[in-house]
Amino acid sequence: MVAGSVSLEVLPDAGALAVRAADWIARRIRARPDLSVLVATGNTPMPTYARLAELVAGGELDASRVTAVQLDEYLGLEPDDPRSLRAWMNRTFVRPLGITRVVPLDDPATFGAALARLGGLDLAILGLGPNGHLGFNEPPSPPDAPTRTLALTPESLQSNRAYWQGLAVPTHAITAGMDVILAARETLLLVGGAHKRDILRRALHGPETPDVPASFLRRTALTVLADREAAP
């Protein structure tokens, strides 16, 4: 695919989406074993990562040379805090896939320098926020929004409470910028559930606008895998 091309594939359900997404990612890793990958957390990609781990455990995939790049993180947590997004990425993607190369997201300058040494991102794996956010790039986020620290919006605090089991959600975070995400050579957007149907429609068919940051993904080589409930 080339930048500015969009492919949408609709799968019957979340299970089929995970199998298809894992196969899609595995083919990229086999073609380029030293793939650099921006890794989203959140609930949607977890079955895909579990399927990739099965392929690795079964000897069908070697991901040991992949570099995992962190997408976002709360501020104020230790790196090994089980509630941190880095710990979540390590539990579900890095360790199960046997990956040893990780670019953490600690501060914008260090992160940018590490990406430059990598030669940029080969692949961005993303989920779609209920308001069209990517990472913590909340609306409004223009396409040149840089990697930065920011205060979380009330909408983000509310949507992230589900992951915190009654504990207070950190109020500040750091995110890879829209400029980093949009510069990836390929993008895979995973979308599941009826509650994402309208925002996916706006991202794919509405105007490009900072009010729906995901709408700018149409400038990239974008593959969207959605289950039937999320299909616009």
HELIX and SHEET records of a PDB file:
HELIX    1   1 ALA A   14  ALA A   31  1                                  18    
HELIX    2   2 MET A   46  ALA A   57  1                                  12    
HELIX    3   3 LEU A   85  MET A   89  1                                   5    
HELIX    4   4 ASN A   90  VAL A   94  3                                   5    
HELIX    5   5 PRO A  108  LEU A  118  1                                  11    
HELIX    6   6 PRO A  154  ASN A  160  1                                   7    
HELIX    7   7 ARG A  161  TYR A  163  5                                   3    
HELIX    8   8 MET A  178  LEU A  182  1                                   5    
HELIX    9   9 ALA A  194  LYS A  196  5                                   3    
HELIX   10  10 ARG A  197  HIS A  205  1                                   9    
HELIX   11  11 PRO A  213  ARG A  219  5                                   7    
SHEET    1   A 7 VAL A   6  LEU A  11  0                                        
SHEET    2   A 7 LEU A 222  ASP A 227  1                                        
SHEET    3   A 7 GLU A 186  VAL A 191  1                                        
SHEET    4   A 7 LEU A 123  GLY A 127  1                                        
SHEET    5   A 7 SER A  36  VAL A  39  1                                        
SHEET    6   A 7 THR A  67  GLN A  70  1                                        
SHEET    7   A 7 ARG A 101  VAL A 103  1                                        
SHEET    1   B 3 ASP A  72  TYR A  74  0                                        
SHEET    2   B 3 HIS A 172  THR A 175 -1                                        
SHEET    3   B 3 ARG A 148  ALA A 151 -1                                        
END                                                                             
